[in-house]
Amino acid sequence: MTFPTPTHDVRVDDGRVCAWDGLMPEHELLQLHTVLQSSSYTMNEVARHDTMEYRHWAVEIPLDVAPRMPILAPAMAAIAAMVPGRSFRLYRCYVNVAHYGDMLFMHEDCAPGAGELTGLWYVCDRWDPEWGGETMFFDRQRDVRAAIQPRPGRFALFNGEITHVGRPPNRICHAPRYTLAMKFEPVP
């Protein structure tokens, strides 16, 4: 079996940040983008317990719906490429949306040693690098060690213990920044 080769592959402390382009056909990406534009977002997502007063917009994707979307199979192929011989299962799936002026905070997605992975699909029909919106990854000293730029259909996969933040778009960007997040836990 052949696995996709990442277009980005960076070590951050004991973890890894990878990204792939072209895992999802363009027509499926555009259909997903249309669905996300009309979804009912609520301001209920928080980065950390100490930032509860700064909620941001998100919508949950039911776990029974995710396998019928064009996101799970390529995400599982990326996991097999990044962590061969290990099995993971999806335990949460949701979409974050950020606009210029939103406040997003650095955070980790799991406890140290949990071995979880986070996948992020960048769902947009276009993205200009001048618009910002990168996902930044930090080492233990809180220095930036990697940045993944939003691009239509790009998929980022990383160890959930790595401190990261999705930066909101810059002032010149009038498009929302959609990231479809997938949380995976190891199967014993």
C-alpha positions as CSV (number, residue, x, y, z in Angstrom):
1,M,0.0,0.0,0.0
2,T,1.3,3.5,-0.9
3,F,0.8,6.4,1.4
4,P,0.7,10.1,0.5
5,T,3.9,12.0,0.9
6,P,3.6,15.2,3.0
7,T,4.4,18.5,1.4
8,H,5.5,19.7,4.9
9,D,7.2,17.6,7.6
10,V,8.6,19.4,10.6
11,R,9.8,18.1,14.0
12,V,8.7,20.2,17.0
13,D,10.3,18.9,20.2
14,D,9.1,15.3,20.5
15,G,6.3,15.8,18.0
16,R,5.7,16.2,14.3
17,V,3.7,18.5,12.1
18,C,2.9,17.4,8.6
19,A,0.8,18.8,5.9
20,W,-0.5,17.5,2.6
21,D,-2.0,19.2,-0.4
22,G,-4.3,17.5,-2.9
23,L,-5.8,14.8,-0.7
24,M,-9.3,15.8,-1.5
25,P,-10.7,16.3,-5.0
26,E,-11.4,20.0,-5.8
27,H,-15.1,19.5,-6.5
28,E,-15.6,17.8,-3.0
29,L,-13.7,20.6,-1.4
30,L,-15.9,23.2,-3.0
31,Q,-19.0,21.3,-2.0
32,L,-17.8,21.2,1.6
33,H,-17.0,24.9,1.5
34,T,-20.5,25.6,0.4
35,V,-21.9,23.5,3.3
36,L,-19.7,25.3,5.8
37,Q,-20.8,28.7,4.6
38,S,-24.4,27.9,5.5
39,S,-23.8,26.0,8.8
40,S,-25.2,27.2,12.1
41,Y,-22.1,28.3,14.2
42,T,-22.4,29.0,17.9
43,M,-19.9,30.9,20.0
44,N,-19.1,28.1,22.3
45,E,-15.5,26.9,21.6
46,V,-12.7,27.9,24.0
47,A,-8.9,27.3,23.6
48,R,-8.1,26.9,27.3
49,H,-9.8,27.0,30.7
50,D,-8.3,30.3,31.5
51,T,-9.7,31.9,28.3
52,M,-13.3,30.9,28.9
53,E,-14.5,34.5,28.4
54,Y,-13.1,34.6,24.9
55,R,-15.2,32.1,23.0
56,H,-15.0,31.6,19.3
57,W,-17.4,30.3,16.6
58,A,-17.7,26.6,15.9
59,V,-20.1,23.9,14.8
60,E,-19.9,20.2,15.8
61,I,-20.0,17.5,13.2
62,P,-21.7,14.3,14.5
63,L,-19.4,11.3,14.6
64,D,-21.9,9.3,12.5
65,V,-21.8,11.9,9.8
66,A,-18.0,12.3,9.5
67,P,-17.4,9.0,7.7
68,R,-19.9,10.0,5.0
69,M,-17.9,13.2,4.3
70,P,-14.9,13.4,1.9
71,I,-12.6,14.0,4.9
72,L,-12.1,10.8,6.9
73,A,-10.6,8.4,4.3
74,P,-7.8,10.8,3.2
75,A,-7.2,11.8,6.9
76,M,-6.7,8.1,7.8
77,A,-4.3,7.7,4.9
78,A,-2.3,10.6,6.2
79,I,-2.2,9.1,9.6
80,A,-1.0,5.8,8.2
81,A,1.8,7.8,6.4
82,M,2.8,9.7,9.5
83,V,2.5,7.0,12.1
84,P,2.8,3.6,10.3
85,G,1.7,0.5,12.1
86,R,-0.5,2.4,14.7
87,S,-4.3,2.6,14.7
88,F,-6.3,5.7,15.6
89,R,-10.0,6.4,15.9
90,L,-11.9,9.7,15.4
91,Y,-13.4,10.9,18.7
92,R,-14.4,14.5,17.8
93,C,-15.0,16.4,14.6
94,Y,-15.9,20.1,14.4
95,V,-15.4,23.3,12.4
96,N,-13.9,26.5,13.7
97,V,-14.5,29.8,11.8
98,A,-12.4,32.9,12.4
99,H,-12.7,36.4,11.1
100,Y,-10.5,39.4,11.2
101,G,-10.5,40.8,14.8
102,D,-11.2,37.5,16.5
103,M,-9.0,36.5,19.4
104,L,-7.6,33.0,19.3
105,F,-5.2,31.5,22.0
106,M,-2.3,29.1,22.1
107,H,-3.3,25.7,23.4
108,E,-2.7,22.0,23.4
109,D,-5.3,19.5,22.3
110,C,-4.5,16.7,24.7
111,A,-2.7,15.9,27.9
112,P,1.0,15.0,27.8
113,G,1.6,11.4,26.9
114,A,-2.0,10.8,25.6
115,G,-0.6,10.1,22.1
116,E,-3.5,11.8,20.3
117,L,-3.3,13.4,16.8
118,T,-5.1,16.4,15.5
119,G,-6.0,16.9,11.9
120,L,-7.0,20.2,10.4
121,W,-8.6,20.6,7.0
122,Y,-8.4,24.2,5.5
123,V,-11.7,24.5,3.8
124,C,-11.7,27.5,1.4
125,D,-12.2,28.2,-2.3
126,R,-9.1,30.4,-2.3
127,W,-6.6,31.9,0.1
128,D,-4.1,34.7,-0.4
129,P,-0.9,34.4,1.7
130,E,-1.3,38.1,2.6
131,W,-4.5,37.2,4.4
132,G,-2.6,35.5,7.3
133,G,-4.6,32.9,9.1
134,E,-1.7,30.5,9.6
135,T,-1.6,27.8,12.2
136,M,1.5,28.4,14.3
137,F,3.3,25.6,16.2
138,F,5.5,26.3,19.2
139,D,8.2,24.4,21.1
140,R,8.4,24.1,24.9
141,Q,10.0,27.5,25.1
142,R,7.1,29.1,23.2
143,D,9.2,29.8,20.1
144,V,7.5,29.3,16.7
145,R,8.9,26.2,15.1
146,A,6.4,25.7,12.3
147,A,3.6,27.5,10.5
148,I,1.1,26.0,8.2
149,Q,-0.6,28.4,5.8
150,P,-4.2,27.9,4.9
151,R,-4.6,26.7,1.3
152,P,-7.7,25.2,-0.4
153,G,-7.9,21.5,0.7
154,R,-4.7,21.5,2.7
155,F,-4.6,18.9,5.5
156,A,-2.4,19.4,8.5
157,L,-1.7,16.6,11.0
158,F,0.2,16.9,14.2
159,N,0.7,15.5,17.7
160,G,-2.0,17.0,19.9
161,E,0.6,17.8,22.7
162,I,2.2,20.4,20.5
163,T,1.3,24.0,21.5
164,H,-0.4,25.7,18.6
165,V,-2.8,28.5,17.6
166,G,-4.8,29.3,14.6
167,R,-4.2,33.0,13.8
168,P,-7.3,34.9,12.6
169,P,-7.2,36.5,9.1
170,N,-5.6,39.9,8.6
171,R,-7.6,43.1,8.2
172,I,-7.5,43.0,4.4
173,C,-9.2,39.5,4.4
174,H,-13.0,39.6,4.2
175,A,-13.3,35.8,3.9
176,P,-13.9,33.6,6.9
177,R,-11.1,31.1,7.8
178,Y,-12.7,27.7,8.2
179,T,-10.7,24.8,9.7
180,L,-12.4,21.5,10.0
181,A,-10.7,19.9,13.1
182,M,-10.5,16.1,13.6
183,K,-9.3,14.6,16.9
184,F,-7.9,11.1,16.9
185,E,-7.0,8.9,19.8
186,P,-4.8,5.8,19.7
187,V,-6.6,2.4,19.6
188,P,-5.1,0.1,22.2
